[in-house]
Amino acid sequence: MDVAFDADGRCHVSDHRLGAVLRLDDEGPVVLSDGPGARQGLAVHGEALFTGRSSTAGCGRCR
């Protein structure tokens, strides 16, 4: 599991087991991305959230 905070202080979590990226807010978790391949690592750059996948080389943009 990886955790990153954006500029607005929102918490983002990658769940390797589920292959999902979630944003945690007051109403509960919000799924931003899911699908095959375990997510590895999170990075925030400006307004963009990036994550890598263990099953492929490189990274992808979640939002």
Long-range contacts (C-beta under 8 A, 24 or more apart in sequence): 2-39, 2-40, 2-41, 2-42, 2-51, 3-42, 4-42, 4-43, 4-44, 4-49, 5-44, 6-44, 6-47, 6-49, 7-44, 7-46, 7-47, 12-42, 12-44, 12-49, 12-62, 13-42, 14-39, 14-40, 14-41, 14-42, 14-51, 15-39, 16-40, 16-54, 21-49, 21-51, 21-62, 32-62, 32-63, 33-60, 33-62
